[in-house]
Each structure stands twice: as structure tokens, then as C-alpha cells.
Amino acid sequence: MTPVATAVGALRHIGTRVIAKTLDRYLLSQLLPPFVISLGVVLSALLLERLLVLFNALAEDGSPMGTFFALLADLLPHYLGLALPAALCVGVFSIVRRMSDNNEIDALMAGGVPLSRIARPFLQAGAWLGVFSMLLFGYIQPYARYDFRLAFYFASHSGWAPHLQGMMFASPSSRMMLTADQTSHDGSVLHHVFLRQRTVSTSPASPTPGTPATTAPSTPAPETEQDISAPDGRLHFSPDRREVRLDLWHGTILTDKGDGRPTETHFVHTIKLITENAKLNGFRARGEDSKEKTLGELQTYIHATPPGSDRDHARAELHFRLARALAIPFIPALAAALALMAKRRRGSPGLVIAAIVLVGFDHALQFGQSLVATRHASAFLTVWVPELAFMIGCSVLLAWRSGALIGLRQRLSGLRAS
């Protein structure tokens, strides 16, 4: 080969690489907007009903908006795992369909670029999303699920939330009343605070001198009333988050024990514990539910646990998460193949078919998971056979649409003829 031919071949190779990279960047830039829009729409649709239920439950318990947003943040990883496959499918389908309508696909194929090459950047994006989904399903969701359950349990059992409205009376208990003339926007900083609290002494009344204890008449337990006023106060949770704490500064305490001799005390700083909720001590640790275990913890638990229902639930959860994550890189192949429509045909059912396939595949995985968890079924037959069928089906469909199967059949025919 002459030096000129070698140089021409090298330049042609460099030009092909540059064109390929330019094509990949163009396709990925076209994919990003519909993917982000679809992800936002699907997330909003999935979260809407749950958010309304959650908001009503927290409003009944008097929890602040900060608790609502914290629970919302814990919900996002779960619904993000459901929204990612749908958004990826819709994004790839819309791009390939638009390029087909604008004859861009025809121009690329006429230039020797097959559909499989056009779909390559989409497949690469799906592979990266599969890696992210493995991290999401395996490690982020278990912690987020436990944090949501813990926060919701605390919000629904705290008894009284640390916030107050101005010029309103709050009764955290039957023996306590709290009010403030002015409060901050979140209801935690109080001004001109008044607190009234009644307590009943638990010590028995002392018998009258000279009267036998057995014949002493029963008297009601003495009741003590405390009226506290302060110009400034603050409501917040205690460090262990089991109590609502009220800090008051530069106020006065008027104590009346019912003996006709009330006392007055001035203070610089005092603390009142409004809520004591010992039940929160009993909230379980993370990991009692298989859905709260990470992939590594599931694997360790399966090897360390004898056969039984708990081990089957952990085994089903492990295979289900792996199957869902490994299926995501094949979704662009399905969407790209179904997006190509015949010319002059309106209302192609490609997106509907893709949605049916994805929903049916997800339900098949869930059904297989339940069989493994409750019926001691084989994970290979109930989870991985549908997984392999989905992978092979998406790959074959893309190869058929790109013409690779026709070329393979022609080569096989040529070999038989020879």
C-alpha cells in the first residue's frame, strides 16, 4: 500500500470517527429534553395521589410543612425507580418517531448508517441509567424507605407538633393550655407567651395528727396550677426527638398549690417539656423488612439464614431488584424499534405497544417475586425467564427493524447455495 493510500485511509477513519461522535452528541442532545419532561410528568402523576393522602394525614396530626417535605424527599427514590423506565422509553420513542417523520432516519440509512447504529447512543444512555438504577434499587431506596417509615411514624405519634399560630389557643393535653400573641412564619418562634399547666400530686395526703391511718377519710389529691408568662419563647423538638420542648426567656411563674399562698418566681431561662412520647422508643431498627436491606445485606442475610419464609422473602427481593435494573438498558432498543412507522400512516400504536410490554413485564417480575417469596418457587423460572425473554425480544426486534436479520438470512442462503 502506497503512503498516499495509507494517509487517505487514516483521514477517512478519522473523519468517520468525528462524524460518529457528532451523530452521538446530536442524538443525545435531542434525547435529553423529552426525557426530562417525561420524567417530570410521570413523577408528578405517580406522586400526586400519595401526596394528597400524606398531606391530609399530617394535617390531621398537626405536623409542620417541614415534615411534609422531608417525607416527600424520602418518597422520591421509590417513585424515581418507577418513572425512569417510562421516561426513557417515551424519550427514545419520541426522538426516533420525530426523526422518522422528518426523513432523518431515511437519510442516515441511505448514507449507510443502520438503525442499530442510530440507536447506539440511546443504548449507552440506557446502560448508564441501568448502573444508576442498580445503585438506586440496591442502596438508596432501602434507606429512603426506612427513613420514610420512621418519619411518618414519628409524625403520626408525636402527639403535638412544635408549631403554634398567633392569637390561637393550643391544648397539647387536657391539663395544659398555650397561647402566644405573635409567632414566626413556621410557628416555632413565639412572642408574648402564656402557658397554664395543672398537675396533680402523686404523693398521698398526710393523715390528720392523732387519727389512725386506717380510718383517715379519703381526700382528693392536691392540684397545683402554674401560670407562666414570658416575652419570648421557642418551640422545637428535643435532641432525641421524643419530646416537644418550649424554651422561655425573662418571664414569670405564678404557682398556686391551692393553699391560699401563691408564689411568684422570676426566671431568665426555663424549659418546659410539652410532650413525652415513650412509644417512639420502640420503633424497630432498619432491616427487619427485606425491602429495607441493601443488596449486600440481602446477600449476607440469605447465606446466614436457614431455609424459611424470611430467607425466601430476602431471596425474592434480591432477584427482583437485579432483574429490574438489568432490564433498563434494553428499553431503548424496544422504543427505537417500535417508533419506526410505515410512511403515510397516522396513529401508529407503537407507544401503546411499548407501554403494554413494559407494564406486563413489570407485573410478570412482581408475580415471579411473590411466587419466590411465598411458594418457594425457583427464581430462575419465575424471575429470570421473563427477564431473558424481555432482553432477547428487545434485541431481536431492533435487529429486525434495522435489517440485520434480513442480511443474516441472505448470507445463510448464499452459504447453502454454495
BELBELJO-V6644 format. One line per field, one symbol per residue. phi: phi as a letter, one per 40 degrees, with the letter a starting at -180 (. if undefined). psi: psi as a letter, one per 20 degrees, with the letter a starting at -180 (. if undefined). A space follows every 10 residues. Layout:
# BELBELJO-V6644
phi=???
psi=???
This chain:
# BELBELJO-V6644
phi=.cdccccccc cccccccccc cccccccccc cccccccccc cccccccdcc cccccccccc cgcccccccc cccccddccc cccdcccccc cccccccccc ccgccccccc cgbccccccc cccccccccc ccccccccbc cdcccccccc ccccccbcga ccaaccgbcb bcacbabbaa cbbcccgbbb bfcbbbbbbb ccccccccdg bdccbcccbc ccbbbbbbba cbaabaccdc fbacbbcbbf bbbbbbcgbg bcbbbbbcaa bbccbbbccc cccccchccc cccccccccc ccccbcdicc cccccccccc cccccccccc cdcccccccc bccgbbgccd cccccccccc cccccccccc cccbbfcccc ccbccccccc cccccccccc ccgccccccc cccccccc
psi=pqhghggggg hhgghggggg hggghghhhh hgghggghgg gggghhhggh hgggggghhh ikqrhhhghg hghhhghghh hhhggghggg ggghghgghg hjjhgggghh jjorhhhhig hhhghhghhg ghhghghhhg ggghgghghg hhgghijigp qmqqqqkqpq nhrijqpprq hqrrhjjhpq pmqpppppqp pipqppqppi pqhhjpqpqq qqppppopqq hqrpprqrhi kiqppopqpl aqpopojjjj mqqpppqgpq ppohponihi hjprrqihph ijqrgghggg hghiprpahg hhgggghghg gggghihgii ghggghgihp qqqkpqlpjg hggggggggh gghgghghgh ghhhjkrphg hhghghghgg ggggghgghg hijhhghghh hhhhhhh.
